[in-house]
Amino acid sequence: MTFALKPPPRRETLGSNALAQIKELLLTGRVMPGEQLSLRSTAEALGVSVMPVREAVYQLVADQALEVAPNRSVRVPTLNAQQFREITEIRLQVEGYAVEQATQHVTPDLLSELRRLSNALADEMGPPGKDMANVVQLNKKLHFAIYEAAGMPMLVKIIESLWLRIGPILNYDLHIGSERTENKIAVVHHEKMIDALEAGDASSARDALQSDIRSAFEHICQKRFS
């Protein structure tokens, strides 16, 4: 497993920085289901001792975003089809509600940022084999920009907890490239959602978001659970 992590700014504690960066690995699917997370390698990448990394990892274990294997190693959980379906059903409701609430707080700056992210996402999508790391990152930024616009921090935390559980598998098709990325299916749903947000149409914005979630769910189920 190889990934780049940044040393912590002074204003942050070592533990909170380690937690934030490991969360980002999970949220953006940069670690795969079943993959082991080395405390020592992660600590070296962060430029800190193992202790703050261990504290962050075991907080994520308590949140069920990571798990301890029988050999005591720490790994990314592997969801089964039933778990994946359950979390997806919850996401449809919770994230759909967040988008409805965000519709009430749309600003020109938010719309401009969402259009920028959507255009960048479309530009980055390409044929299978291309490095899709930027696609995954842009997709996450776009979604959370909308959820945060709802002005409900506790709701965003709930959504984050769901993405921590599902991120490694949620971004499966984005990482490897697929017909969904080639045809830019997510971009189509995103554009419909942004148009609805601009029009103040909460129902259509929710429908577009839920179509995006369902599309990814159906694709991943076909590829991983069929």
MDAnalysis code that builds the backbone (N, CA, C; Angstrom):
import MDAnalysis as mda
import numpy as np

u = mda.Universe.empty(678, n_residues=226, atom_resindex=np.repeat(np.arange(226), 3), trajectory=True)
u.add_TopologyAttr("name", ["N", "CA", "C"] * 226)
u.add_TopologyAttr("resid", np.arange(1, 227))
u.add_TopologyAttr("resname", ["MET", "THR", "PHE", "ALA", "LEU", "LYS", "PRO", "PRO", "PRO", "ARG", "ARG", "GLU", "THR", "LEU", "GLY", "SER", "ASN", "ALA", "LEU", "ALA", "GLN", "ILE", "LYS", "GLU", "LEU", "LEU", "LEU", "THR", "GLY", "ARG", "VAL", "MET", "PRO", "GLY", "GLU", "GLN", "LEU", "SER", "LEU", "ARG", "SER", "THR", "ALA", "GLU", "ALA", "LEU", "GLY", "VAL", "SER", "VAL", "MET", "PRO", "VAL", "ARG", "GLU", "ALA", "VAL", "TYR", "GLN", "LEU", "VAL", "ALA", "ASP", "GLN", "ALA", "LEU", "GLU", "VAL", "ALA", "PRO", "ASN", "ARG", "SER", "VAL", "ARG", "VAL", "PRO", "THR", "LEU", "ASN", "ALA", "GLN", "GLN", "PHE", "ARG", "GLU", "ILE", "THR", "GLU", "ILE", "ARG", "LEU", "GLN", "VAL", "GLU", "GLY", "TYR", "ALA", "VAL", "GLU", "GLN", "ALA", "THR", "GLN", "HIS", "VAL", "THR", "PRO", "ASP", "LEU", "LEU", "SER", "GLU", "LEU", "ARG", "ARG", "LEU", "SER", "ASN", "ALA", "LEU", "ALA", "ASP", "GLU", "MET", "GLY", "PRO", "PRO", "GLY", "LYS", "ASP", "MET", "ALA", "ASN", "VAL", "VAL", "GLN", "LEU", "ASN", "LYS", "LYS", "LEU", "HIS", "PHE", "ALA", "ILE", "TYR", "GLU", "ALA", "ALA", "GLY", "MET", "PRO", "MET", "LEU", "VAL", "LYS", "ILE", "ILE", "GLU", "SER", "LEU", "TRP", "LEU", "ARG", "ILE", "GLY", "PRO", "ILE", "LEU", "ASN", "TYR", "ASP", "LEU", "HIS", "ILE", "GLY", "SER", "GLU", "ARG", "THR", "GLU", "ASN", "LYS", "ILE", "ALA", "VAL", "VAL", "HIS", "HIS", "GLU", "LYS", "MET", "ILE", "ASP", "ALA", "LEU", "GLU", "ALA", "GLY", "ASP", "ALA", "SER", "SER", "ALA", "ARG", "ASP", "ALA", "LEU", "GLN", "SER", "ASP", "ILE", "ARG", "SER", "ALA", "PHE", "GLU", "HIS", "ILE", "CYS", "GLN", "LYS", "ARG", "PHE", "SER"])
u.atoms.positions = np.array([
    [0.855, -1.193, 0.000],
    [0.000, 0.000, 0.000],
    [0.885, 1.235, 0.000],
    [0.678, 2.135, -0.936],
    [1.437, 3.375, -1.011],
    [0.484, 4.547, -1.111],
    [0.740, 5.570, -0.300],
    [-0.054, 6.785, -0.380],
    [0.742, 7.904, 0.265],
    [0.436, 9.122, -0.118],
    [1.153, 10.286, 0.396],
    [0.332, 10.948, 1.489],
    [0.967, 11.184, 2.612],
    [0.337, 11.901, 3.715],
    [1.181, 13.124, 4.029],
    [0.563, 14.110, 4.632],
    [1.236, 15.375, 4.889],
    [1.578, 15.513, 6.363],
    [2.748, 16.047, 6.680],
    [3.053, 16.326, 8.081],
    [2.028, 17.295, 8.657],
    [1.740, 17.190, 9.968],
    [0.687, 18.011, 10.553],
    [1.091, 19.461, 10.736],
    [0.206, 20.415, 10.414],
    [0.461, 21.815, 10.752],
    [0.575, 21.956, 12.269],
    [1.298, 22.929, 12.725],
    [1.532, 23.081, 14.168],
    [0.261, 23.307, 14.947],
    [-0.721, 23.949, 14.303],
    [-1.920, 24.296, 15.049],
    [-2.763, 23.055, 15.378],
    [-2.486, 21.937, 14.718],
    [-3.252, 20.728, 14.967],
    [-2.462, 19.805, 15.888],
    [-3.174, 19.038, 16.685],
    [-2.503, 18.020, 17.473],
    [-2.123, 16.875, 16.555],
    [-1.109, 16.115, 16.945],
    [-0.670, 14.994, 16.129],
    [-1.790, 13.977, 15.970],
    [-2.529, 13.732, 17.052],
    [-3.600, 12.745, 17.006],
    [-4.734, 13.144, 16.081],
    [-5.158, 14.409, 16.153],
    [-6.275, 14.845, 15.313],
    [-5.876, 14.877, 13.853],
    [-4.618, 15.227, 13.569],
    [-4.161, 15.223, 12.191],
    [-4.101, 13.805, 11.639],
    [-3.599, 12.877, 12.449],
    [-3.542, 11.482, 12.009],
    [-4.938, 10.957, 11.741],
    [-5.866, 11.272, 12.632],
    [-7.242, 10.818, 12.458],
    [-7.841, 11.385, 11.173],
    [-7.631, 12.680, 10.936],
    [-8.203, 13.327, 9.748],
    [-7.652, 12.711, 8.464],
    [-6.356, 12.428, 8.442],
    [-5.768, 11.912, 7.210],
    [-6.127, 10.444, 6.961],
    [-6.246, 9.661, 8.017],
    [-6.675, 8.270, 7.826],
    [-8.138, 8.238, 7.403],
    [-8.946, 9.126, 7.961],
    [-10.333, 9.237, 7.503],
    [-10.383, 9.546, 6.014],
    [-9.514, 10.433, 5.567],
    [-9.517, 10.816, 4.156],
    [-9.186, 9.622, 3.264],
    [-8.284, 8.757, 3.724],
    [-7.971, 7.554, 2.959],
    [-9.209, 6.691, 2.776],
    [-10.015, 6.585, 3.829],
    [-11.220, 5.763, 3.777],
    [-12.317, 6.448, 2.971],
    [-12.513, 7.737, 3.201],
    [-13.581, 8.478, 2.525],
    [-13.397, 8.504, 1.018],
    [-12.149, 8.522, 0.571],
    [-11.880, 8.606, -0.861],
    [-11.502, 7.254, -1.451],
    [-11.658, 6.182, -0.668],
    [-11.416, 4.852, -1.202],
    [-9.989, 4.595, -1.620],
    [-9.024, 5.245, -0.980],
    [-7.621, 5.032, -1.341],
    [-7.043, 3.800, -0.680],
    [-7.815, 3.184, 0.192],
    [-7.498, 1.854, 0.698],
    [-8.684, 0.957, 0.364],
    [-8.394, -0.275, 0.001],
    [-9.410, -1.171, -0.505],
    [-9.943, -2.103, 0.585],
    [-11.148, -2.622, 0.414],
    [-11.693, -3.575, 1.388],
    [-10.745, -4.745, 1.607],
    [-10.498, -5.067, 2.884],
    [-9.604, -6.156, 3.237],
    [-8.143, -5.758, 3.348],
    [-7.799, -4.545, 2.924],
    [-6.400, -4.110, 2.949],
    [-5.948, -3.810, 4.379],
    [-4.753, -4.269, 4.719],
    [-4.209, -4.002, 6.044],
    [-3.622, -2.594, 6.100],
    [-3.746, -1.984, 7.271],
    [-3.209, -0.645, 7.489],
    [-2.059, -0.759, 8.483],
    [-0.853, -0.535, 8.021],
    [0.324, -0.631, 8.874],
    [0.469, 0.616, 9.730],
    [0.474, 0.442, 11.040],
    [0.632, 1.591, 11.939],
    [1.991, 2.243, 11.728],
    [3.016, 1.410, 11.579],
    [4.363, 1.960, 11.441],
    [4.527, 2.717, 10.125],
    [4.039, 2.138, 9.039],
    [4.172, 2.812, 7.738],
    [3.378, 4.108, 7.704],
    [2.186, 4.082, 8.314],
    [1.364, 5.290, 8.358],
    [2.042, 6.367, 9.195],
    [2.619, 5.966, 10.323],
    [3.325, 6.919, 11.177],
    [4.518, 7.535, 10.444],
    [5.237, 6.711, 9.700],
    [6.387, 7.219, 8.944],
    [5.937, 8.201, 7.868],
    [4.832, 7.889, 7.207],
    [4.326, 8.783, 6.165],
    [3.896, 10.127, 6.739],
    [3.375, 10.101, 7.966],
    [2.939, 11.327, 8.626],
    [4.086, 12.065, 9.313],
    [5.196, 11.366, 9.529],
    [6.316, 11.973, 10.242],
    [6.067, 12.104, 11.725],
    [5.309, 11.142, 12.283],
    [5.011, 11.162, 13.716],
    [5.341, 9.800, 14.304],
    [5.230, 9.698, 15.623],
    [5.438, 8.409, 16.271],
    [4.221, 7.515, 16.046],
    [4.345, 6.275, 16.418],
    [3.254, 5.327, 16.220],
    [2.069, 5.637, 17.145],
    [2.332, 6.249, 18.298],
    [1.281, 6.426, 19.300],
    [0.064, 7.201, 18.784],
    [0.227, 8.410, 18.196],
    [-0.973, 9.113, 17.718],
    [-1.687, 8.368, 16.597],
    [-0.942, 7.631, 15.774],
    [-1.565, 6.838, 14.720],
    [-2.371, 5.705, 15.341],
    [-1.801, 5.060, 16.352],
    [-2.523, 3.973, 17.021],
    [-3.810, 4.494, 17.647],
    [-3.747, 5.657, 18.276],
    [-4.951, 6.236, 18.879],
    [-6.008, 6.524, 17.816],
    [-5.587, 7.078, 16.681],
    [-6.531, 7.390, 15.609],
    [-7.140, 6.120, 15.033],
    [-6.309, 5.121, 14.824],
    [-6.779, 3.865, 14.241],
    [-7.788, 3.198, 15.155],
    [-7.511, 3.176, 16.438],
    [-8.433, 2.485, 17.325],
    [-9.712, 3.279, 17.582],
    [-9.677, 4.575, 17.362],
    [-10.927, 5.332, 17.359],
    [-11.774, 4.917, 16.160],
    [-11.130, 4.716, 15.018],
    [-11.850, 4.291, 13.819],
    [-12.325, 2.838, 13.947],
    [-11.587, 2.027, 14.687],
    [-12.059, 0.668, 14.977],
    [-13.332, 0.741, 15.812],
    [-13.342, 1.622, 16.799],
    [-14.535, 1.786, 17.638],
    [-15.722, 2.268, 16.814],
    [-15.450, 3.053, 15.776],
    [-16.510, 3.552, 14.886],
    [-16.856, 2.563, 13.780],
    [-16.207, 1.407, 13.793],
    [-16.419, 0.340, 12.807],
    [-15.996, 0.724, 11.403],
    [-15.148, 1.730, 11.287],
    [-14.596, 2.096, 9.985],
    [-13.368, 1.251, 9.661],
    [-12.712, 0.726, 10.696],
    [-11.626, -0.238, 10.573],
    [-11.938, -1.403, 11.498],
    [-11.219, -2.508, 11.325],
    [-11.436, -3.655, 12.195],
    [-10.112, -4.316, 12.534],
    [-10.095, -5.014, 13.659],
    [-8.913, -5.763, 14.075],
    [-9.091, -7.208, 13.636],
    [-8.143, -7.702, 12.857],
    [-8.197, -9.075, 12.360],
    [-7.798, -10.044, 13.468],
    [-8.065, -11.344, 13.292],
    [-7.688, -12.333, 14.312],
    [-6.199, -12.323, 14.654],
    [-5.346, -11.939, 13.690],
    [-3.903, -11.885, 13.968],
    [-3.482, -10.551, 14.576],
    [-4.473, -9.725, 14.951],
    [-4.278, -8.424, 15.613],
    [-3.863, -7.312, 14.651],
    [-3.781, -7.604, 13.363],
    [-3.519, -6.532, 12.408],
    [-4.801, -5.719, 12.219],
    [-4.637, -4.493, 11.755],
    [-5.775, -3.608, 11.501],
    [-6.023, -3.569, 10.005],
    [-7.278, -3.708, 9.610],
    [-7.585, -3.759, 8.192],
    [-8.886, -3.029, 7.891],
    [-9.097, -2.761, 6.610],
    [-10.341, -2.168, 6.134],
    [-11.399, -3.275, 6.070],
    [-12.573, -3.065, 6.667],
    [-13.599, -4.112, 6.634],
    [-14.033, -4.441, 5.209],
    [-14.420, -5.689, 5.023],
    [-14.983, -6.123, 3.752],
    [-16.489, -6.292, 3.928],
    [-17.253, -5.449, 3.282],
    [-18.706, -5.520, 3.395],
    [-19.246, -6.662, 2.549],
    [-20.277, -7.322, 3.063],
    [-20.983, -8.281, 2.225],
    [-22.132, -7.570, 1.519],
    [-22.812, -8.277, 0.637],
    [-23.871, -7.658, -0.176],
    [-24.984, -7.087, 0.689],
    [-25.350, -7.797, 1.753],
    [-26.436, -7.327, 2.615],
    [-26.051, -6.041, 3.339],
    [-24.829, -5.976, 3.837],
    [-24.355, -4.770, 4.525],
    [-24.282, -3.597, 3.553],
    [-23.783, -3.870, 2.358],
    [-23.682, -2.817, 1.350],
    [-25.060, -2.269, 0.997],
    [-26.025, -3.160, 0.847],
    [-27.387, -2.734, 0.539],
    [-27.977, -1.910, 1.685],
    [-27.762, -2.346, 2.914],
    [-28.329, -1.635, 4.061],
    [-27.772, -0.219, 4.160],
    [-26.455, -0.092, 4.040],
    [-25.854, 1.231, 4.131],
    [-26.325, 2.116, 2.975],
    [-26.463, 1.530, 1.798],
    [-26.953, 2.303, 0.657],
    [-28.365, 2.807, 0.895],
    [-29.236, 1.976, 1.455],
    [-30.601, 2.399, 1.750],
    [-30.609, 3.552, 2.757],
    [-29.730, 3.491, 3.731],
    [-29.627, 4.584, 4.709],
    [-29.119, 5.847, 4.021],
    [-28.119, 5.697, 3.154],
    [-27.578, 6.857, 2.434],
    [-28.637, 7.540, 1.593],
    [-29.472, 6.756, 0.941],
    [-30.516, 7.338, 0.106],
    [-31.393, 8.294, 0.905],
    [-31.697, 7.927, 2.132],
    [-32.558, 8.760, 2.968],
    [-31.787, 9.938, 3.568],
    [-30.646, 9.648, 4.171],
    [-29.899, 10.679, 4.903],
    [-29.303, 11.712, 3.946],
    [-28.641, 11.261, 2.896],
    [-28.030, 12.189, 1.944],
    [-29.091, 12.896, 1.104],
    [-30.190, 12.181, 0.835],
    [-31.301, 12.844, 0.144],
    [-31.856, 13.994, 0.965],
    [-31.979, 13.785, 2.270],
    [-32.461, 14.839, 3.163],
    [-31.476, 16.014, 3.197],
    [-30.172, 15.698, 3.221],
    [-29.159, 16.759, 3.243],
    [-29.250, 17.632, 2.000],
    [-29.459, 17.009, 0.844],
    [-29.578, 17.773, -0.396],
    [-30.828, 18.650, -0.373],
    [-31.927, 18.119, 0.147],
    [-33.151, 18.927, 0.269],
    [-32.900, 20.157, 1.126],
    [-32.204, 19.968, 2.250],
    [-31.920, 21.088, 3.136],
    [-30.952, 22.081, 2.493],
    [-29.994, 21.564, 1.736],
    [-29.022, 22.444, 1.082],
    [-29.697, 23.355, 0.067],
    [-30.792, 22.881, -0.516],
    [-31.503, 23.683, -1.521],
    [-31.941, 25.023, -0.950],
    [-32.163, 25.080, 0.357],
    [-32.608, 26.315, 0.996],
    [-31.467, 27.305, 1.248],
    [-30.229, 26.863, 1.003],
    [-29.072, 27.704, 1.340],
    [-28.120, 27.867, 0.157],
    [-28.654, 27.746, -1.036],
    [-27.811, 27.848, -2.227],
    [-27.387, 29.297, -2.449],
    [-26.112, 29.494, -2.752],
    [-25.569, 30.817, -3.057],
    [-24.876, 30.769, -4.415],
    [-24.671, 31.913, -5.039],
    [-23.919, 31.927, -6.306],
    [-22.527, 31.318, -6.160],
    [-21.878, 31.578, -5.023],
    [-20.542, 31.013, -4.808],
    [-20.593, 29.490, -4.746],
    [-21.609, 28.940, -4.069],
    [-21.741, 27.488, -3.995],
    [-21.969, 26.905, -5.385],
    [-22.872, 27.499, -6.153],
    [-23.148, 26.994, -7.493],
    [-21.900, 27.056, -8.378],
    [-21.155, 28.135, -8.254],
    [-19.925, 28.274, -9.030],
    [-18.929, 27.177, -8.671],
    [-18.789, 26.897, -7.389],
    [-17.862, 25.854, -6.942],
    [-18.327, 24.476, -7.403],
    [-19.617, 24.216, -7.330],
    [-20.140, 22.921, -7.765],
    [-19.944, 22.740, -9.267],
    [-20.164, 23.787, -10.046],
    [-19.935, 23.699, -11.491],
    [-18.454, 23.440, -11.775],
    [-17.597, 24.108, -11.030],
    [-16.152, 23.905, -11.231],
    [-15.771, 22.462, -10.936],
    [-16.261, 21.930, -9.830],
    [-15.935, 20.553, -9.458],
    [-16.496, 19.561, -10.464],
    [-17.720, 19.806, -10.920],
    [-18.338, 18.907, -11.892],
    [-17.575, 18.911, -13.212],
    [-17.166, 20.087, -13.666],
    [-16.401, 20.180, -14.909],
    [-15.041, 19.506, -14.774],
    [-14.406, 19.715, -13.623],
    [-13.113, 19.073, -13.387],
    [-13.259, 17.558, -13.344],
    [-14.350, 17.094, -12.736],
    [-14.615, 15.657, -12.668],
    [-14.783, 15.073, -14.071],
    [-15.539, 15.758, -14.914],
    [-15.735, 15.298, -16.288],
    [-14.416, 15.249, -17.056],
    [-13.574, 16.255, -16.832],
    [-12.284, 16.303, -17.525],
    [-11.364, 15.166, -17.106],
    [-11.456, 14.772, -15.829],
    [-10.556, 13.745, -15.301],
    [-10.989, 12.330, -15.661],
    [-12.268, 12.152, -15.961],
    [-12.758, 10.807, -16.286],
    [-12.231, 10.386, -17.656],
    [-11.744, 9.164, -17.713],
    [-11.185, 8.685, -18.962],
    [-11.329, 7.189, -19.078],
    [-10.610, 6.600, -19.997],
    [-10.725, 5.163, -20.231],
    [-10.127, 4.354, -19.081],
    [-10.502, 3.075, -18.966],
    [-9.918, 2.220, -17.926],
    [-8.398, 2.212, -18.008],
    [-7.750, 2.155, -16.843],
    [-6.295, 2.169, -16.793],
    [-5.730, 3.521, -16.423],
    [-6.523, 4.576, -16.558],
    [-6.056, 5.904, -16.176],
    [-6.055, 6.032, -14.655],
    [-5.130, 6.824, -14.128],
    [-5.103, 7.086, -12.690],
    [-6.340, 7.882, -12.312],
    [-7.184, 7.271, -11.478],
    [-8.481, 7.882, -11.172],
    [-8.497, 8.542, -9.791],
    [-7.347, 8.739, -9.171],
    [-7.306, 9.302, -7.825],
    [-7.990, 10.666, -7.761],
    [-7.753, 11.498, -8.772],
    [-8.372, 12.829, -8.779],
    [-9.885, 12.744, -8.932],
    [-10.360, 11.761, -9.690],
    [-11.799, 11.578, -9.872],
    [-12.461, 11.295, -8.531],
    [-11.871, 10.393, -7.772],
    [-12.418, 10.032, -6.467],
    [-12.442, 11.237, -5.539],
    [-11.350, 11.994, -5.522],
    [-11.252, 13.160, -4.650],
    [-12.270, 14.227, -5.031],
    [-12.423, 14.479, -6.327],
    [-13.374, 15.485, -6.791],
    [-14.812, 15.071, -6.496],
    [-15.110, 13.799, -6.662],
    [-16.452, 13.300, -6.372],
    [-16.802, 13.521, -4.904],
    [-15.865, 13.226, -4.030],
    [-16.095, 13.419, -2.592],
    [-16.267, 14.903, -2.261],
    [-15.433, 15.759, -2.837],
    [-15.521, 17.198, -2.568],
    [-16.870, 17.753, -3.012],
    [-17.342, 17.325, -4.179],
    [-18.613, 17.832, -4.691],
    [-19.765, 17.433, -3.771],
    [-19.801, 16.166, -3.405],
    [-20.890, 15.696, -2.544],
    [-20.893, 16.431, -1.205],
    [-19.732, 16.537, -0.577],
    [-19.704, 17.130, 0.762],
    [-19.876, 18.644, 0.725],
    [-19.541, 19.290, -0.385],
    [-19.832, 20.723, -0.511],
    [-21.338, 20.951, -0.435],
    [-22.101, 20.047, -1.033],
    [-23.566, 20.153, -0.981],
    [-24.077, 19.835, 0.419],
    [-23.586, 18.751, 1.011],
    [-24.075, 18.361, 2.340],
    [-23.761, 19.437, 3.381],
    [-22.576, 20.022, 3.303],
    [-22.205, 21.060, 4.262],
    [-23.049, 22.321, 4.082],
    [-23.528, 22.539, 2.862],
    [-24.372, 23.707, 2.607],
    [-25.703, 23.616, 3.330],
    [-26.081, 22.431, 3.777],
    [-27.328, 22.266, 4.525],
    [-27.271, 22.999, 5.864],
    [-26.066, 23.320, 6.336],
    [-25.922, 24.035, 7.598],
    [-26.285, 23.185, 8.803],
    [-26.063, 21.870, 8.706],
    [-26.408, 20.929, 9.779],
    [-25.188, 20.053, 10.067],
    [-24.273, 20.535, 10.920],
    [-23.020, 19.808, 11.173],
    [-23.213, 18.381, 11.661],
    [-24.229, 18.144, 12.483],
    [-24.451, 16.787, 12.970],
    [-24.859, 15.862, 11.827],
    [-25.621, 16.378, 10.896],
    [-26.025, 15.591, 9.736],
    [-24.804, 15.227, 8.889],
    [-23.895, 16.185, 8.709],
    [-22.676, 15.919, 7.937],
    [-21.846, 14.843, 8.624],
    [-21.791, 14.860, 9.951],
    [-21.061, 13.833, 10.696],
    [-21.661, 12.453, 10.469],
    [-22.973, 12.382, 10.434],
    [-23.646, 11.106, 10.177],
    [-23.287, 10.595, 8.776],
    [-23.322, 11.501, 7.808],
    [-22.978, 11.117, 6.437],
    [-21.519, 10.675, 6.360],
    [-20.647, 11.398, 7.048],
    [-19.233, 11.021, 7.058],
    [-19.055, 9.615, 7.625],
    [-19.789, 9.290, 8.682],
    [-19.662, 7.959, 9.293],
    [-20.094, 6.870, 8.314],
    [-21.095, 7.156, 7.497],
    [-21.528, 6.189, 6.486],
    [-20.471, 6.043, 5.395],
    [-19.906, 7.161, 4.965],
    [-18.869, 7.108, 3.926],
    [-17.603, 6.421, 4.431],
    [-17.298, 6.553, 5.722],
    [-16.136, 5.862, 6.274],
    [-16.303, 4.354, 6.164],
    [-17.540, 3.877, 6.337],
    [-17.813, 2.452, 6.226],
    [-17.819, 1.990, 4.774],
    [-18.290, 2.851, 3.895],
    [-18.563, 2.426, 2.527],
    [-17.565, 2.973, 1.506],
    [-16.753, 3.951, 1.911],
    [-15.841, 4.601, 0.978],
    [-14.956, 3.656, 0.188],
    [-14.301, 2.684, 0.853],
    [-13.409, 1.797, 0.109],
    [-14.099, 1.020, -1.004],
    [-15.361, 0.655, -0.826],
    [-16.080, -0.062, -1.886],
    [-16.873, 0.896, -2.770],
    [-17.308, 2.019, -2.196],
    [-18.087, 2.998, -2.958],
    [-17.309, 3.508, -4.157],
    [-16.017, 3.681, -4.003],
    [-15.193, 4.252, -5.064],
    [-14.522, 3.190, -5.926],
    [-14.974, 1.948, -5.786],
    [-14.384, 0.835, -6.532],
    [-14.339, 1.116, -8.035],
    [-15.486, 1.474, -8.599],
    [-15.536, 1.668, -10.049],
    [-14.815, 2.934, -10.479],
    [-14.774, 3.937, -9.599],
    [-14.061, 5.166, -9.950],
    [-12.559, 4.919, -10.011],
    [-12.058, 4.080, -9.109],
    [-10.622, 3.817, -9.077],
    [-10.152, 3.037, -10.292],
    [-10.881, 1.996, -10.666],
    [-10.394, 1.118, -11.719],
    [-10.823, 1.568, -13.106],
    [-11.778, 2.494, -13.164],
    [-12.334, 2.880, -14.444],
    [-13.357, 1.845, -14.886],
    [-14.406, 2.269, -15.525],
    [-15.476, 1.364, -15.939],
    [-16.327, 2.074, -16.970],
    [-17.372, 1.382, -17.421],
    [-18.281, 2.030, -18.367],
    [-18.953, 3.248, -17.730],
    [-19.121, 3.240, -16.404],
    [-19.726, 4.396, -15.731],
    [-18.813, 5.616, -15.840],
    [-17.517, 5.408, -15.692],
    [-16.601, 6.541, -15.797],
    [-16.412, 6.944, -17.256],
    [-16.321, 5.957, -18.148],
    [-16.178, 6.274, -19.572],
    [-17.363, 7.087, -20.075],
    [-18.560, 6.723, -19.647],
    [-19.775, 7.415, -20.081],
    [-20.135, 8.604, -19.180],
    [-19.319, 8.818, -18.149],
    [-19.475, 9.953, -17.238],
    [-20.880, 10.010, -16.637],
    [-21.341, 8.835, -16.192],
    [-22.689, 8.718, -15.640],
    [-22.849, 9.595, -14.400],
    [-21.852, 9.577, -13.512],
    [-21.949, 10.384, -12.296],
    [-22.072, 11.865, -12.626],
    [-21.361, 12.310, -13.664],
    [-21.413, 13.722, -14.058],
    [-22.821, 14.099, -14.496],
    [-23.488, 13.197, -15.211],
    [-24.862, 13.463, -15.651],
    [-25.766, 13.690, -14.446],
    [-25.660, 12.817, -13.445],
    [-26.477, 12.964, -12.240],
    [-26.111, 14.239, -11.475],
    [-24.817, 14.522, -11.406],
    [-24.371, 15.728, -10.700],
    [-24.913, 16.987, -11.361],
    [-24.875, 17.037, -12.687],
    [-25.354, 18.221, -13.394],
    [-26.854, 18.430, -13.161],
    [-27.610, 17.335, -13.161],
    [-29.040, 17.444, -12.876],
    [-29.265, 17.958, -11.452],
    [-28.450, 17.480, -10.520],
    [-28.583, 17.908, -9.132],
    [-28.238, 19.394, -8.981],
    [-27.183, 19.832, -9.634],
    [-26.778, 21.236, -9.549],
    [-27.834, 22.136, -10.191],
    [-28.374, 21.704, -11.328],
    [-29.434, 22.480, -11.978],
    [-30.641, 22.625, -11.054],
    [-30.985, 21.538, -10.367],
    [-32.130, 21.575, -9.453],
    [-31.851, 22.474, -8.261],
    [-30.620, 22.434, -7.753],
    [-30.246, 23.322, -6.653],
    [-30.369, 24.779, -7.079],
    [-29.911, 25.069, -8.289],
    [-29.988, 26.445, -8.798],
    [-31.437, 26.892, -8.946],
    [-32.312, 25.955, -9.314],
    [-33.731, 26.279, -9.495],
    [-34.502, 26.259, -8.181],
    [-33.848, 25.866, -7.100],
    [-34.536, 25.776, -5.821],
    [-35.514, 24.613, -5.749],
    [-35.284, 23.596, -6.569],
    [-36.187, 22.441, -6.652],
    [-35.629, 21.309, -5.790],
    [-36.040, 21.264, -4.532],
    [-35.502, 20.296, -3.582],
    [-35.805, 18.865, -3.978],
    [-37.014, 18.636, -4.477],
    [-37.420, 17.284, -4.849],
    [-36.567, 16.738, -5.990],
    [-36.338, 17.552, -7.025],
    [-35.531, 17.108, -8.164],
    [-34.061, 16.939, -7.770],
    [-33.584, 17.801, -6.878],
    [-32.200, 17.676, -6.400],
    [-32.025, 16.358, -5.656],
    [-32.976, 16.038, -4.796],
    [-32.930, 14.762, -4.070],
    [-32.996, 13.590, -5.037],
    [-33.875, 13.658, -6.020],
    [-34.017, 12.565, -6.986],
    [-32.714, 12.336, -7.758],
    [-32.043, 13.413, -8.152],
    [-30.788, 13.286, -8.891],
    [-29.706, 12.655, -8.020],
    [-29.643, 13.073, -6.769],
    [-28.676, 12.506, -5.835],
    [-28.948, 11.025, -5.625],
    [-30.199, 10.665, -5.430],
    [-30.540, 9.265, -5.204],
    [-30.283, 8.425, -6.453],
    [-30.488, 8.977, -7.629],
    [-30.169, 8.261, -8.865],
    [-28.669, 8.003, -8.967],
    [-27.867, 8.963, -8.542],
    [-26.414, 8.807, -8.534],
    [-26.016, 7.672, -7.604],
    [-26.577, 7.650, -6.400],
    [-26.257, 6.608, -5.428],
    [-26.694, 5.237, -5.943],
    [-27.898, 5.150, -6.472],
    [-28.413, 3.867, -6.965],
    [-27.582, 3.342, -8.144],
    [-27.180, 4.248, -9.020],
    [-26.395, 3.844, -10.181],
    [-25.078, 3.197, -9.753],
    [-24.392, 3.836, -8.802],
    [-23.129, 3.272, -8.302],
    [-23.379, 1.952, -7.587],
    [-24.443, 1.901, -6.790],
    [-24.780, 0.679, -6.050],
    [-25.006, -0.494, -7.009],
    [-25.799, -0.281, -8.032],
    [-26.111, -1.355, -8.975],
    [-24.861, -1.821, -9.719],
    [-24.009, -0.874, -10.095],
    [-22.780, -1.232, -10.800],
    [-21.858, -2.064, -9.906],
    [-21.680, -1.620, -8.669],
    [-20.767, -2.324, -7.773],
    [-21.314, -3.698, -7.415],
    [-22.614, -3.782, -7.206],
    [-23.218, -5.093, -6.909],
    [-22.958, -6.066, -8.058],
    [-23.089, -5.579, -9.279],
    [-22.880, -6.433, -10.446],
    [-21.432, -6.896, -10.540],
    [-20.499, -5.993, -10.219],
    [-19.081, -6.307, -10.363],
    [-18.533, -7.141, -9.203],
    [-19.039, -6.895, -7.991],
    [-18.416, -7.511, -6.821],
    [-19.250, -8.623, -6.184],
    [-20.550, -8.575, -6.349],
    [-21.396, -9.526, -5.613],
    [-22.183, -10.473, -6.511],
    [-22.041, -10.362, -7.837],
    [-22.812, -11.224, -8.721],
    [-22.121, -12.577, -8.893],
])
